[in-house]
Amino acid sequence: MAEAVQHVFEGKWASTGARVTSVPVKDGDLVRAAAGGDREAFAALLDLHYDRIFRLCFRLTGRREEAEDLTQDICLALPAKLKSFRGQARLMTWLYRIAVNAAHDRRRRDSSRTKAADGWRDWEVNRRATARDTAAGLDWLRRTMAALPGDLRDTVALTIDGEMTHAQAAEVLGVSEGTVSWRLSEVRKRLRAMWQEETGR
């Protein structure tokens, strides 16, 4: 995270001559101060939200290196984007929307789905370090996640492990709560069908 802050300070903000003020406590105050060029406020925002943004980026991309790059890209773009934050949604919801959009942009630039799919194996190993999953099972998970359309993968990434409720994910994705529920049901149905097709069970 310190690297992201340093990059931002060396770039556009470093030349603004903005006065660094004491860091306010509330997200709204931090956003206003950071949007006005307050470096301490921006650093405080990153301190508060960087880890959650990174975790979402990891779930969206499935690869640690890509998640780190994507998180860096988001942090670099954040100073300019903060000026457009109107407070109509919670800050974390707004940041998640930025992360999902950034992941979509990256997917469009990188036509290969295999890179994102390979990381699902890493994610599963980290999440279930003590589980009895076999290499074949992890490979199956990687392949099935790669086969899902982007909208279904995004929905799973936001809601997995209870990170967000269906309502929160719907707000981030710009769809109805019913659509989120349908997508998750569709994922379960597709995974079950893939499993039955491959195992004959």
Contacts in CASP RR format, 6 or more apart in sequence:
PFRMAT RR
TARGET T0000
AUTHOR 0000-0000-0000
METHOD contacts of the structure
MODEL  1
MAEAVQHVFEGKWASTGARVTSVPVKDGDLVRAAAGGDREAFAALLDLHY
DRIFRLCFRLTGRREEAEDLTQDICLALPAKLKSFRGQARLMTWLYRIAV
NAAHDRRRRDSSRTKAADGWRDWEVNRRATARDTAAGLDWLRRTMAALPG
DLRDTVALTIDGEMTHAQAAEVLGVSEGTVSWRLSEVRKRLRAMWQEETG
R
1 46 0 8 1.000
1 47 0 8 1.000
1 50 0 8 1.000
1 75 0 8 1.000
3 72 0 8 1.000
4 46 0 8 1.000
4 50 0 8 1.000
4 71 0 8 1.000
4 72 0 8 1.000
4 75 0 8 1.000
4 76 0 8 1.000
5 42 0 8 1.000
5 43 0 8 1.000
5 46 0 8 1.000
5 75 0 8 1.000
7 72 0 8 1.000
7 75 0 8 1.000
7 76 0 8 1.000
8 42 0 8 1.000
8 75 0 8 1.000
8 76 0 8 1.000
8 78 0 8 1.000
8 79 0 8 1.000
9 39 0 8 1.000
12 79 0 8 1.000
12 80 0 8 1.000
13 37 0 8 1.000
13 39 0 8 1.000
13 42 0 8 1.000
13 79 0 8 1.000
16 37 0 8 1.000
18 36 0 8 1.000
18 37 0 8 1.000
18 38 0 8 1.000
18 39 0 8 1.000
19 38 0 8 1.000
20 38 0 8 1.000
20 39 0 8 1.000
20 40 0 8 1.000
21 33 0 8 1.000
21 38 0 8 1.000
21 40 0 8 1.000
21 41 0 8 1.000
22 40 0 8 1.000
23 30 0 8 1.000
23 33 0 8 1.000
23 38 0 8 1.000
23 40 0 8 1.000
23 41 0 8 1.000
23 43 0 8 1.000
23 44 0 8 1.000
24 30 0 8 1.000
24 32 0 8 1.000
24 33 0 8 1.000
24 41 0 8 1.000
27 45 0 8 1.000
27 48 0 8 1.000
27 90 0 8 1.000
27 91 0 8 1.000
28 87 0 8 1.000
28 91 0 8 1.000
29 41 0 8 1.000
30 41 0 8 1.000
30 44 0 8 1.000
30 45 0 8 1.000
30 48 0 8 1.000
31 41 0 8 1.000
31 45 0 8 1.000
31 82 0 8 1.000
31 85 0 8 1.000
31 87 0 8 1.000
31 91 0 8 1.000
33 40 0 8 1.000
33 41 0 8 1.000
34 41 0 8 1.000
34 42 0 8 1.000
34 45 0 8 1.000
34 79 0 8 1.000
34 82 0 8 1.000
35 79 0 8 1.000
35 82 0 8 1.000
35 83 0 8 1.000
35 85 0 8 1.000
36 83 0 8 1.000
37 79 0 8 1.000
42 78 0 8 1.000
42 79 0 8 1.000
42 82 0 8 1.000
45 78 0 8 1.000
46 75 0 8 1.000
46 78 0 8 1.000
49 91 0 8 1.000
49 92 0 8 1.000
49 95 0 8 1.000
50 71 0 8 1.000
50 75 0 8 1.000
52 92 0 8 1.000
52 95 0 8 1.000
53 71 0 8 1.000
53 74 0 8 1.000
53 75 0 8 1.000
53 95 0 8 1.000
53 96 0 8 1.000
53 99 0 8 1.000
54 67 0 8 1.000
54 68 0 8 1.000
54 71 0 8 1.000
55 163 0 8 1.000
56 96 0 8 1.000
56 99 0 8 1.000
56 100 0 8 1.000
56 157 0 8 1.000
56 158 0 8 1.000
56 163 0 8 1.000
57 66 0 8 1.000
57 67 0 8 1.000
57 68 0 8 1.000
57 70 0 8 1.000
57 71 0 8 1.000
57 74 0 8 1.000
57 99 0 8 1.000
57 102 0 8 1.000
57 103 0 8 1.000
58 64 0 8 1.000
58 67 0 8 1.000
58 123 0 8 1.000
59 123 0 8 1.000
59 156 0 8 1.000
59 157 0 8 1.000
59 158 0 8 1.000
59 160 0 8 1.000
59 163 0 8 1.000
60 67 0 8 1.000
60 70 0 8 1.000
60 99 0 8 1.000
60 100 0 8 1.000
60 103 0 8 1.000
60 116 0 8 1.000
60 153 0 8 1.000
60 154 0 8 1.000
60 157 0 8 1.000
61 67 0 8 1.000
61 70 0 8 1.000
61 103 0 8 1.000
61 106 0 8 1.000
61 115 0 8 1.000
61 116 0 8 1.000
61 119 0 8 1.000
62 116 0 8 1.000
62 117 0 8 1.000
62 118 0 8 1.000
62 119 0 8 1.000
62 120 0 8 1.000
62 122 0 8 1.000
62 123 0 8 1.000
63 115 0 8 1.000
63 116 0 8 1.000
63 118 0 8 1.000
63 119 0 8 1.000
63 122 0 8 1.000
64 119 0 8 1.000
64 122 0 8 1.000
66 106 0 8 1.000
66 115 0 8 1.000
66 116 0 8 1.000
70 99 0 8 1.000
70 102 0 8 1.000
70 103 0 8 1.000
70 106 0 8 1.000
71 99 0 8 1.000
73 102 0 8 1.000
73 106 0 8 1.000
74 95 0 8 1.000
74 98 0 8 1.000
74 99 0 8 1.000
74 102 0 8 1.000
77 98 0 8 1.000
77 102 0 8 1.000
78 98 0 8 1.000
81 98 0 8 1.000
85 91 0 8 1.000
85 94 0 8 1.000
87 94 0 8 1.000
89 97 0 8 1.000
89 171 0 8 1.000
93 168 0 8 1.000
93 171 0 8 1.000
93 172 0 8 1.000
96 158 0 8 1.000
96 164 0 8 1.000
96 168 0 8 1.000
96 172 0 8 1.000
97 171 0 8 1.000
97 172 0 8 1.000
97 173 0 8 1.000
97 174 0 8 1.000
100 154 0 8 1.000
100 158 0 8 1.000
100 172 0 8 1.000
100 173 0 8 1.000
103 154 0 8 1.000
104 154 0 8 1.000
107 113 0 8 1.000
107 116 0 8 1.000
107 150 0 8 1.000
113 146 0 8 1.000
114 146 0 8 1.000
116 146 0 8 1.000
116 153 0 8 1.000
117 142 0 8 1.000
117 143 0 8 1.000
117 145 0 8 1.000
117 146 0 8 1.000
118 142 0 8 1.000
119 142 0 8 1.000
120 141 0 8 1.000
120 142 0 8 1.000
120 145 0 8 1.000
120 146 0 8 1.000
121 138 0 8 1.000
121 139 0 8 1.000
121 141 0 8 1.000
121 142 0 8 1.000
124 133 0 8 1.000
124 138 0 8 1.000
124 141 0 8 1.000
125 133 0 8 1.000
125 138 0 8 1.000
127 161 0 8 1.000
140 195 0 8 1.000
140 198 0 8 1.000
144 190 0 8 1.000
144 191 0 8 1.000
144 194 0 8 1.000
145 153 0 8 1.000
145 156 0 8 1.000
147 190 0 8 1.000
147 194 0 8 1.000
148 156 0 8 1.000
148 187 0 8 1.000
148 190 0 8 1.000
151 173 0 8 1.000
151 183 0 8 1.000
152 183 0 8 1.000
152 186 0 8 1.000
152 187 0 8 1.000
152 190 0 8 1.000
154 173 0 8 1.000
155 169 0 8 1.000
155 173 0 8 1.000
155 180 0 8 1.000
155 183 0 8 1.000
155 184 0 8 1.000
155 187 0 8 1.000
156 184 0 8 1.000
156 187 0 8 1.000
158 164 0 8 1.000
158 168 0 8 1.000
158 169 0 8 1.000
158 172 0 8 1.000
158 173 0 8 1.000
159 165 0 8 1.000
159 166 0 8 1.000
159 169 0 8 1.000
159 180 0 8 1.000
159 184 0 8 1.000
164 172 0 8 1.000
166 177 0 8 1.000
166 178 0 8 1.000
166 180 0 8 1.000
166 181 0 8 1.000
166 184 0 8 1.000
167 177 0 8 1.000
167 180 0 8 1.000
169 180 0 8 1.000
170 176 0 8 1.000
170 177 0 8 1.000
170 178 0 8 1.000
170 179 0 8 1.000
170 180 0 8 1.000
173 179 0 8 1.000
173 180 0 8 1.000
195 201 0 8 1.000
END
